[in-house]
Amino acid sequence: MAGQVGGVLSGANPFHYNSSSPLTLFLFQTCLILATCNLLHLFFGKLRQPKVISEVIAGIILGPTVFGQIPNYTETVFPASSIPGLNLTANLGIILFMFFLGLEVDTAFMKRHLKTALSMGIATLAVPFGFGCLLAIPLYHNYSSEADTGRNVKFTVFMVFIAVSMSVTAFPVLCRILNELRLIKDRAGIVVLGAGIINDILGWVLLALSVILSNSESSPVNTVYILLCTFGWFLVYFYPLKYVLRWVLIRTHELDRNKPSTFATMSVLFIMFISAYFTDIIGVHAIFGAFIAGLVVPRENHYVVKLTERMEDIPNIVLIPIYFAVAGLNVDLTLLNEGKDWGYIFASIGIAIASKVVSGSVVAKLHGLFYRESLAVGILMSCKGIVEIVVLTVGLNAEIISKKIFAMFILMALVSTFATTPLTQLAYTESYRKELNKTLAERDTENGNQENTKENESSLEDEHCANILSSFEDLKSFHITEVVTVLNTTDAISASLEFLNYLIYYNTHDQSRFKMVPKTRVLSNSSSHSTLRSKTKKLRKLWSKTTTEDNETGLTAIEEDVLGFDFLVPLKVIHLRLLTERTTDLLQSSTLYNDEPHFAPNSDSIIGIFDIFSRLGKVPFSSEVIFSTIREKVLNIKSSNIKEGNLAFLPLKGALYEYKGSIALNDEKYQNFNHIYSHILGINDLPSNFFNSLANLNANLAILISNTSSKMNVDKFAIKSFALALPNENLTSSDLLALYIFLLISYRNRGKSTNSKNTIFVNEKNLRFTEMLFNNFEDCEWLDNDNVDIIYVKSEQKTTNDIVTTSFIESLTRNYLSVEAQERLEETTFIVAEPYFKQKDLFSDEIKSAILESANLRFDLLLVHHFTCNITYSDVTSTPGKEETTTVI
């Protein structure tokens, strides 16, 4: 004992377990478990597998199966006397996990889909339950002797438990898979969510029944008493306590808070621990009491989300991984040393998956889903995951099953969970989903008004025509049908609002002068996509505003063509929220938004900001929230169905300033493009292949790299200006799109006292640019030398000896900016086109130079790319200048 006081410096062995001071070894065990879990998840996470897979496999590796074969390893690292301490911590984690699971049960969602959820949930529980009862017969005769389990277990108890373990579905893992596969709002996803909730509740009830039977098998009277006490406790919590808790939280204004108070959080936790304590002492299990407590927390004003956000981190990061790792420690695969053992393993895997797939598919087909949709539902319902591990651990601790059966069924749980994602992707492919959505849309149209079909086809044709940019003449007819802002981080809000203010607002913020389309096609605050499209194909007169009144509909119809800048630009905001391992994200993505057709902006504070912004400017507005992992961001952007005539606007944070008080600590210069490029990916939480994958987006693209948003000494009220850089000798359609955006900003903000003269920097070889521009816009008084400057820039090219020369953007910033312009560079946004945006060679040298220069000189950069439907950029292998054939000068 004296040696322990002095620690290792006094010669104490840190791996010697001392019951009077168990903390030392516990801390080492915790560090080892967490490190192994997270290292494994680096690999399994890339395979889209839930973290529970990594945690259980970590336990198996650290247990007797792998590391346990090392001499003296188990006695040193995981001695038997230290396991109770790990179990205590792990059980605390699982109690909190079950409480969170109760919070995830959305009774309102169940009521809306009660018929489908009940039939699907009961069917996918009953069929595997029946096959589980059959499988229990040979298992009982081979593996349930007193020598195996430690006590004599009745067949009925054993059978019920085996049947329950075969029939449960892991609702938390299911939610995450639905989110990652972007199925949360599909018909199949909605069916699975409802059925998963029902299946979960019934599964826990049956598990409680099996535990009750196990704990009271010597006295049937005790079984009745335990059942009555459990049912009575549920009624007390679900009726009087639930409404009392809600009343107290309303009276204390807790539901209106942005974050629950400490007292409220403590009170809810106290209710949870009391419930867990009661169910434990009556002979059920503490986890059932925690689950019941989670059901009674009010869901109004997203209170369950706020509460979970406040208390979930330590349990999810530390306690729950220890629980599943300890479950893995109890798995000894060396016990499976007979052929019949592996025969039962394969049989249990086959029964567990096949019974769920068949029953789920049949019921889904009866509810009107297509074959592959139904198959996907069945596959998703076969997911075991977290819930199965908890069930098996409860059975092992209650001595219902032996360690050999525990190892068999752990393997079954791992395989069924692992197979869920790839099997779903195989059965329910992305191409099939697109065809399915198209079929459903056509069916809805057939059931509705047939005239809408012709109108939509006409709208799509006009949209395609309006998206053509092959000459200066097209600039007058071109118009953006909708600006789709993809908000990836909250840091980009201010930069995006500032740019949108110049792009879509008129100078007096009075949008009434702009041309509208029929009201039946006006946007709303809906998560569905806009159908607001202009019906103008060609423009003959620049300032013609003659209209007629449609006597039948009372709507304003456009009789003569107008300038392309005169059309109202709708705004859609897609909030791309990061989907993490946190329970909060699962709650928000699976229950708050589920299948509601209209997404309320007040459900998301970021959407609310843009909603207010659009209301102030009377701009048609729609919104959508997408939960996405980092690697799935581009796929989720594409799944939002951004159309050809839209402008996908992606604001990103660029160069970063670090401050202590008002003093800049970090104002470094970036050495090369790779340096700033990796910085942009990291600070915006983007995967390394983000821009390469974005090259396939079938829509016009504008990427705003804001290099001034984090600098504190930028004057937010300074005069803003825009500069257009046209480095190409022959303009491409992307150059014309950049020119259109520049002219649109100049047109909408003409006469603003806060706007300065804008500038166009043109390659000196493009001598006819000025002539062509003013000839085509000769009647536009706002486009003159007083408002727009045109400066020709000479940029040196590479010589035959490949001597490094100055790029276009470097030439204009160093040699063609006035002293005043250089001083105001941080208040300037440069617009540059990227015509050759493709997967292999993502950015041209000019664009790479522009990105690097903007970061070092601290000005904002807008990269513009025009989608040309008849060109596949990834297949182009010719030299620059030949990819696009839209040469105009």
ZIHUJO-V333933 format. One record per backbone hydrogen bond with DSSP energy under -0.5 kcal/mol. CO is the residue of the C=O (numbers start at 1). NH is the residue of the N-H. E is the energy in kcal/mol with one decimal. If there is no record, write none. Layout:
((CO NH E) (CO NH E))
This chain:
((1 5 -1.2) (2 6 -1.1) (3 7 -0.7) (4 7 -0.5) (6 9 -0.7) (7 10 -1.4) (7 12 -1.9) (8 11 -1.5) (12 14 -0.7) (13 16 -1.7) (15 17 -0.7) (17 19 -0.5) (18 21 -1.5) (19 22 -0.5) (21 24 -0.6) (22 26 -1.7) (23 27 -2.7) (24 28 -1.5) (25 29 -2.7) (26 30 -2.6) (27 31 -2.3) (28 32 -2.5) (29 33 -2.5) (30 34 -2.7) (31 35 -2.3) (32 36 -2.2) (33 37 -2.5) (34 38 -2.3) (35 39 -2.1) (36 40 -2.2) (37 41 -1.9) (38 42 -1.0) (39 43 -0.6) (40 43 -0.9) (40 44 -2.5) (41 45 -2.5) (43 46 -0.6) (43 47 -0.7) (44 47 -0.6) (44 49 -2.1) (45 48 -1.7) (50 53 -1.3) (50 54 -0.7) (51 55 -2.2) (52 56 -2.5) (53 57 -2.3) (54 58 -2.2) (55 59 -1.8) (56 60 -2.2) (57 61 -2.6) (58 62 -2.5) (59 63 -1.2) (60 66 -0.9) (61 67 -2.5) (63 66 -0.6) (63 68 -2.5) (66 69 -1.7) (67 70 -2.0) (70 73 -1.9) (72 76 -1.2) (73 77 -3.1) (73 78 -0.6) (74 78 -1.0) (79 82 -1.7) (79 83 -0.8) (80 83 -0.7) (80 84 -0.5) (82 85 -0.6) (82 86 -1.4) (83 87 -2.9) (84 88 -2.2) (85 89 -1.9) (86 90 -2.8) (87 91 -2.8) (88 92 -1.7) (89 93 -1.9) (90 94 -2.2) (91 95 -2.0) (92 96 -1.8) (93 97 -2.3) (94 98 -2.4) (95 99 -1.7) (96 100 -2.4) (97 101 -2.2) (98 102 -2.0) (99 103 -1.7) (100 104 -1.3) (101 105 -0.6) (102 105 -0.9) (104 106 -0.7) (105 107 -0.9) (106 110 -1.8) (107 111 -2.1) (108 112 -1.7) (109 113 -1.3) (111 114 -1.0) (113 117 -3.0) (114 118 -2.8) (115 119 -2.1) (116 120 -2.6) (117 121 -2.9) (118 122 -2.8) (119 123 -2.1) (120 124 -2.5) (121 125 -0.5) (122 125 -0.5) (122 126 -3.4) (123 127 -2.1) (125 129 -1.7) (126 130 -2.5) (127 131 -2.1) (128 132 -2.4) (129 133 -1.9) (130 134 -1.6) (131 135 -2.3) (132 136 -1.7) (133 137 -0.7) (134 137 -0.9) (134 138 -0.7) (135 139 -1.6) (136 140 -2.6) (137 141 -1.6) (138 142 -1.4) (139 143 -2.8) (140 144 -1.2) (144 153 -0.6) (145 148 -0.9) (145 149 -2.2) (146 150 -1.8) (148 403 -0.6) (151 153 -0.7) (154 158 -2.3) (155 159 -3.4) (156 160 -2.4) (157 161 -2.1) (158 162 -2.5) (159 163 -2.5) (160 164 -2.4) (161 165 -2.6) (162 166 -1.4) (163 167 -1.1) (164 167 -0.7) (164 168 -1.4) (169 171 -1.2) (170 174 -2.3) (171 175 -2.3) (172 176 -1.7) (173 177 -2.3) (174 178 -2.5) (175 179 -2.0) (176 180 -2.6) (177 181 -2.3) (178 183 -3.1) (178 184 -0.8) (179 182 -1.2) (183 186 -1.0) (186 190 -2.3) (187 191 -2.0) (188 192 -2.3) (189 193 -2.3) (190 194 -2.0) (191 195 -2.5) (192 196 -2.7) (193 197 -1.8) (194 198 -1.8) (195 199 -2.9) (196 200 -2.2) (197 201 -2.4) (198 202 -2.5) (199 203 -2.1) (200 204 -2.3) (201 205 -1.9) (202 206 -2.3) (203 207 -2.3) (204 208 -2.5) (205 209 -2.0) (206 210 -2.2) (207 211 -2.3) (208 212 -2.6) (209 213 -2.6) (210 214 -1.9) (211 215 -2.6) (212 216 -1.4) (214 217 -0.7) (216 219 -1.5) (219 222 -0.5) (219 223 -1.2) (220 224 -1.7) (221 225 -2.2) (222 226 -2.8) (223 227 -2.4) (224 228 -2.6) (225 229 -2.6) (226 230 -2.6) (227 231 -2.6) (228 232 -2.7) (229 233 -2.4) (230 234 -2.1) (231 235 -2.2) (232 236 -2.4) (233 237 -2.2) (234 238 -3.1) (235 239 -1.7) (235 240 -0.6) (236 241 -2.3) (237 242 -1.1) (239 243 -1.7) (240 244 -2.3) (241 245 -3.0) (242 246 -1.9) (243 247 -2.3) (244 248 -2.6) (245 249 -2.4) (246 250 -2.0) (247 251 -2.6) (248 252 -2.1) (249 254 -2.3) (249 255 -1.0) (250 253 -1.4) (254 257 -1.1) (261 265 -2.4) (262 266 -2.5) (263 267 -2.3) (264 268 -2.3) (265 269 -2.3) (266 270 -2.3) (267 271 -2.2) (268 272 -2.1) (269 273 -2.8) (270 274 -2.5) (271 275 -2.0) (272 276 -2.5) (273 277 -2.6) (274 278 -2.3) (275 279 -2.3) (276 280 -1.5) (277 281 -2.2) (278 282 -1.5) (279 284 -2.3) (280 283 -1.0) (285 288 -0.9) (285 289 -0.9) (286 290 -1.7) (287 291 -2.0) (288 292 -2.2) (289 293 -2.0) (290 294 -1.7) (291 295 -1.1) (292 296 -0.7) (293 296 -0.8) (294 297 -0.7) (299 302 -1.4) (300 303 -1.5) (302 306 -1.9) (303 307 -2.7) (304 308 -2.4) (305 309 -2.5) (306 310 -1.3) (307 311 -1.3) (308 312 -1.8) (311 315 -0.5) (312 316 -2.6) (313 317 -2.7) (314 318 -2.7) (314 319 -1.3) (315 320 -3.4) (318 322 -1.5) (319 323 -1.7) (320 324 -2.1) (321 325 -2.3) (322 326 -2.7) (323 327 -1.9) (324 328 -1.9) (325 329 -2.1) (326 330 -1.2) (328 331 -1.4) (329 64 -0.6) (330 332 -0.6) (331 65 -0.6) (331 333 -0.6) (332 335 -1.6) (333 336 -1.1) (335 337 -2.0) (338 342 -1.2) (339 343 -1.6) (340 344 -2.3) (341 345 -1.7) (342 346 -2.3) (343 347 -2.1) (344 348 -2.7) (345 349 -2.3) (346 350 -2.5) (347 351 -2.8) (348 352 -2.6) (349 353 -2.2) (350 354 -2.8) (351 355 -2.1) (352 356 -0.8) (353 357 -2.8) (354 358 -2.8) (355 359 -1.9) (356 360 -2.6) (357 361 -2.4) (358 362 -2.4) (359 363 -2.1) (360 364 -2.2) (361 365 -2.3) (362 366 -2.0) (363 367 -1.2) (364 369 -1.9) (365 368 -1.7) (370 374 -3.0) (371 375 -2.5) (372 376 -2.0) (373 377 -2.0) (374 378 -2.2) (375 379 -2.3) (376 380 -2.5) (377 381 -2.1) (378 382 -0.6) (379 382 -1.0) (380 383 -1.5) (383 170 -2.0) (384 387 -0.7) (384 388 -0.7) (385 389 -1.6) (386 390 -2.2) (387 391 -2.5) (388 392 -2.6) (389 393 -2.4) (390 394 -2.4) (391 395 -2.2) (392 396 -2.3) (393 397 -2.6) (394 398 -2.0) (395 400 -2.7) (395 401 -1.0) (396 399 -1.2) (402 406 -2.4) (403 407 -2.2) (404 408 -2.1) (405 409 -2.7) (406 410 -2.0) (407 411 -1.9) (408 412 -1.9) (409 413 -2.4) (410 414 -2.5) (411 415 -2.6) (412 416 -2.5) (413 385 -0.7) (413 417 -2.0) (414 418 -2.7) (415 419 -2.3) (416 420 -0.8) (417 420 -0.6) (417 421 -0.6) (418 422 -0.6) (419 423 -2.2) (420 424 -2.2) (421 425 -2.4) (422 426 -2.0) (423 427 -2.3) (424 428 -2.9) (429 433 -2.1) (430 434 -2.0) (431 435 -2.1) (432 436 -2.7) (433 437 -2.8) (434 438 -2.1) (435 439 -2.5) (436 440 -2.9) (437 441 -2.2) (438 442 -2.3) (439 443 -2.5) (440 444 -2.3) (441 445 -2.0) (442 446 -2.4) (443 447 -1.8) (444 448 -1.0) (449 452 -0.9) (450 453 -1.0) (450 454 -1.0) (451 455 -2.2) (452 456 -2.7) (453 457 -2.6) (454 458 -2.6) (455 459 -2.4) (456 460 -2.6) (457 461 -2.2) (458 462 -2.7) (459 463 -2.5) (460 464 -2.1) (461 465 -2.3) (462 466 -2.7) (463 467 -0.9) (464 467 -0.6) (465 468 -1.3) (466 479 -0.8) (471 474 -0.6) (471 475 -0.6) (472 475 -1.1) (472 476 -0.5) (473 476 -1.1) (474 477 -0.8) (474 478 -2.4) (476 564 -2.0) (479 481 -0.6) (481 570 -0.6) (482 484 -0.7) (482 647 -2.9) (483 485 -0.8) (483 572 -2.9) (484 486 -0.6) (484 649 -2.6) (485 487 -0.9) (485 574 -3.2) (486 488 -0.8) (487 576 -2.5) (489 492 -1.3) (490 493 -1.6) (492 496 -2.2) (493 497 -2.7) (494 498 -2.1) (495 499 -2.0) (496 500 -2.8) (497 501 -2.0) (498 502 -1.1) (499 502 -0.6) (499 503 -1.9) (500 504 -2.6) (500 505 -0.7) (501 505 -0.6) (506 509 -2.0) (509 511 -0.7) (510 513 -0.6) (511 514 -1.4) (515 568 -1.5) (518 521 -2.1) (519 522 -1.8) (524 526 -2.6) (526 623 -1.4) (531 533 -0.7) (538 540 -0.5) (542 563 -1.2) (546 559 -1.1) (546 560 -0.9) (548 550 -0.5) (548 557 -1.8) (549 551 -0.8) (550 554 -3.0) (555 550 -1.8) (557 548 -1.2) (557 559 -0.6) (563 566 -2.3) (564 567 -0.8) (566 515 -2.2) (568 570 -0.7) (570 483 -2.6) (571 622 -1.7) (572 485 -3.2) (573 575 -0.6) (573 624 -2.1) (574 487 -2.4) (574 576 -0.9) (575 577 -1.3) (575 626 -2.5) (577 628 -3.1) (578 580 -0.7) (582 586 -1.2) (583 587 -2.6) (584 588 -2.4) (585 589 -2.7) (586 590 -2.3) (587 591 -1.8) (587 592 -1.2) (588 593 -1.0) (593 596 -2.1) (597 527 -0.9) (597 528 -0.5) (597 599 -0.6) (598 600 -0.7) (600 603 -2.1) (601 604 -1.7) (601 608 -0.6) (604 608 -2.2) (605 609 -1.5) (606 610 -1.6) (607 611 -2.2) (608 612 -2.2) (609 613 -2.1) (610 614 -2.4) (611 615 -2.2) (612 616 -2.3) (613 617 -1.2) (614 619 -2.8) (615 618 -0.8) (620 571 -3.0) (622 573 -2.0) (624 575 -2.7) (626 577 -2.1) (626 628 -0.5) (628 579 -3.0) (629 632 -0.7) (630 633 -1.2) (630 687 -0.6) (632 636 -2.1) (633 637 -2.0) (634 638 -2.6) (635 639 -1.9) (636 640 -0.6) (637 640 -0.9) (638 641 -1.6) (643 646 -1.3) (644 700 -0.7) (645 481 -1.8) (645 482 -0.5) (646 648 -0.6) (646 700 -1.4) (647 484 -2.4) (647 649 -0.8) (648 650 -0.6) (648 702 -2.8) (649 486 -2.7) (649 651 -0.6) (650 704 -1.6) (652 706 -2.9) (658 665 -3.4) (658 666 -1.2) (660 662 -0.6) (660 663 -1.5) (662 664 -0.5) (663 660 -2.0) (666 658 -0.8) (672 676 -1.5) (673 677 -2.9) (674 678 -2.3) (675 679 -1.5) (676 680 -2.4) (677 681 -2.1) (678 682 -2.1) (679 683 -2.7) (680 684 -1.3) (681 686 -2.8) (682 685 -1.2) (687 690 -1.7) (689 693 -2.4) (690 694 -2.0) (691 695 -0.9) (693 696 -1.4) (694 697 -2.0) (697 699 -1.9) (700 648 -3.3) (701 865 -2.8) (702 650 -2.9) (702 704 -0.6) (703 705 -0.7) (703 863 -3.0) (704 652 -3.6) (704 706 -0.8) (705 707 -0.7) (705 861 -2.1) (706 654 -3.1) (708 711 -1.2) (710 712 -0.6) (711 714 -1.0) (714 716 -0.9) (715 718 -1.7) (720 756 -1.7) (721 829 -2.0) (722 759 -2.0) (723 725 -0.5) (723 831 -3.2) (724 726 -0.5) (724 761 -3.7) (725 727 -0.5) (725 833 -0.6) (726 763 -1.6) (729 731 -0.5) (732 736 -2.1) (733 737 -2.1) (734 738 -2.3) (735 739 -2.4) (736 740 -2.6) (737 741 -2.5) (738 742 -2.2) (739 743 -2.8) (740 744 -3.0) (741 745 -2.3) (742 746 -2.2) (743 747 -2.8) (744 748 -2.6) (745 749 -1.6) (747 750 -0.9) (748 507 -0.9) (749 752 -1.7) (752 755 -1.3) (754 720 -1.2) (758 789 -2.5) (759 724 -2.8) (759 761 -0.5) (760 762 -0.6) (760 791 -3.1) (761 726 -3.0) (762 793 -3.4) (763 766 -2.2) (765 767 -1.4) (766 769 -1.3) (768 772 -2.7) (769 773 -2.7) (770 774 -2.4) (771 775 -2.1) (772 776 -1.7) (773 777 -1.4) (775 778 -0.7) (777 780 -1.4) (779 781 -1.0) (780 783 -1.1) (782 784 -1.1) (784 787 -1.3) (784 788 -2.7) (787 758 -2.0) (789 760 -3.1) (789 791 -0.5) (791 762 -2.8) (793 764 -2.3) (793 795 -0.7) (794 796 -0.5) (799 802 -1.8) (803 799 -0.5) (807 811 -2.3) (808 812 -2.3) (809 813 -1.8) (810 814 -1.8) (811 815 -2.5) (811 816 -0.6) (812 816 -1.1) (818 822 -2.5) (819 823 -1.8) (820 824 -1.5) (822 825 -1.1) (824 827 -1.4) (825 828 -1.6) (827 721 -1.9) (828 830 -0.5) (828 860 -1.1) (829 723 -2.5) (830 832 -0.5) (830 862 -3.4) (831 725 -2.7) (832 864 -2.4) (833 835 -0.5) (834 837 -0.7) (836 838 -0.8) (840 842 -0.7) (842 838 -0.5) (844 848 -2.4) (845 849 -2.4) (846 850 -2.1) (847 851 -2.7) (848 852 -2.2) (849 853 -2.7) (850 854 -2.5) (851 855 -1.6) (852 856 -2.0) (853 857 -2.6) (854 858 -0.9) (854 859 -1.7) (860 830 -2.6) (861 705 -3.3) (861 863 -0.6) (862 832 -2.7) (863 703 -2.9) (864 834 -3.3) (865 701 -2.9) (866 868 -0.6) (867 869 -0.6) (868 871 -1.8) (871 873 -0.8) (872 875 -1.6) (873 876 -1.1) (879 882 -1.7) (885 887 -0.6))
